[in-house]
Amino acid sequence: MANDASAVFDTLSPAVSKGSLADPFTPPADSSLWRKNFLLGAATASYQIEGAVNEDGRLPSIWDTFSAIPGKVLAGDTGAVACDHYHRWEADVEMLASLGLEGYRLSIAWPRVMDAAGAPNRKGIDFYKRLLNRLKEKGITTFVTLYHWDLPQHLEDRGGWLNRDTAYRFADYADLMSCELAGTVDAWATLNEPWCSAYLGYGNGHHAPGLANDRFATQAMHHLLLAHGLAVPVLRANDPASQKGIVANIGRGTANSDSAADQRAAHLFEVQHNAWILDPLLKGSYPQDLFELWPGTEPLVLDGDMETISAPLDFLGINYYFRTNVASDGAHGFRDVPLEGVERTQMGWEVYPDGLRDLLTGFKETYHNLPPIYITENGMASDDEVTDGRVEDTQRISFLKRHLAAVDQAIKAGVDIRGYFLWSLMDNFEWAFGYERRFGVVHVDYSTQKRTIKRSAELVEKFLQERKAKA
Ligand code: FCB
């Protein structure tokens, strides 16, 4: 596609005030976002918001262990308290509903709902029952992720995702949850971002459990995908009315030059970030180029595994944040070549909405069985502060508008995209970056747990009200 999504929109003035006519967010009249069945919601994850890590029988997770190791998380932060959502969930649901958000994507903490022998932990399960029932009472569409990285530590002690048995334990967990929560969940996602679990967790060690070996990464990925594949039929049997899917993070890699070597590097970047997950799910095989990048790392795959992994999905969740500019590393890989003079966020990630559109339209070409898509995460971190009770998160407003425009362009190019979840509902524990990076559309003051609605959330709310009024 030739036109640049970011060029379509006005530069924002920080002076735009509440209620001003110059609305810097509302999509243009011809945007698909005006369709009232395009779901607009927000997302969170258990370890990032819940806190209460020792309460009501919750067991330790790999993130409790990892964040306690000095040097692993910025400023030594941990998820021990986080947004204290475990105690404040009622007010948080009120806040979500008051913003008019139509969907909420949350995750369940596996160590909260099962003991080490695999028996149900009633108190933990009841927490999610209360939460999901309240969300349904409010008319909010619920997307529930079973695994957003908080593996029970006792399973890691037995090898974690390097142990094939963990995939079977995951299927048991999916069984329990779907029996208990059927009827309150509109869509189940088995895993959030297996790339991060496998590569950051076992390949470079930046995330829990902190192991660093490419061969571990490919084997962990295989067991994660197997866990997904084993869980899908269980979810279908226990909760037939809901949708079943998985959430993948995708990365755009662009070549630093026209040279064949750099073009190849960009291709390999996308194989490593996208095809490594999407090929097994949608084609039933691993991309062979992955093993050019990481020679000798083929995982152990048993007969029937690839069929299990590639069973049809009702939806594919896509998380997108940024692009990476790469060049050949002179051997069989790629190296990052950060571009100068581009817009970046507090994470240092480049703002590049075209990447989202281009990847989505590319997937439609590559995968003929591409399921309906939900953008299950998109958003940005900024150094937001409350001034006179307000948070003017100008860059985020522009970011969201441009990325929603990219989604609209992909829809118009024929990609079946049914919804979009902001990451995140509120500032929270941003993994290895702790509490410093603020991704929320609601600000959290961690010393008081006070929530302050940011300007971005007000504008999303305003748009949703207008859309409702038109329907
Ligand atoms: C994604 C994670 C999510 C959040 C965002 C910023 O990789 O799924 O939990 O941390 O990044």
Boltz pocket constraint, residues with backbone or C-beta under 6 A from the ligand:
constraints:
  - pocket:
      binder: B
      contacts: [[A, 45], [A, 48], [A, 192], [A, 193], [A, 196], [A, 249], [A, 319], [A, 377], [A, 423], [A, 429], [A, 430], [A, 431], [A, 439]]
      max_distance: 6.0
